[in-house]
Amino acid sequence: CAFLRMGDEELVGFAIDSIEQLCNKYLDLSEDVPGMLHHQNGNMTYTTFGDYFLMEALSVILYDEKGVW
């Protein structure tokens, strides 16, 4: 994982814990909803940018793949 090459285990732990908490609390896998993460903003609605950045973070942590940015 690219995070592990940084050598900062505290940062790696924080990133992984943050993603786990985000998924446990806000991930919605229902096919009837317009996005993946609910309550992404103050209006408690779905947004595409939240879903995008979650997928980008997961691709780096799980597969060491960099996003399009």
Secondary structure as GFF3:
##gff-version 3
##sequence-region A 1 69
A	DSSP	alpha_helix	2	6	.	.	.	ID=ss1
A	DSSP	alpha_helix	9	26	.	.	.	ID=ss2
A	DSSP	alpha_helix	48	63	.	.	.	ID=ss3
###
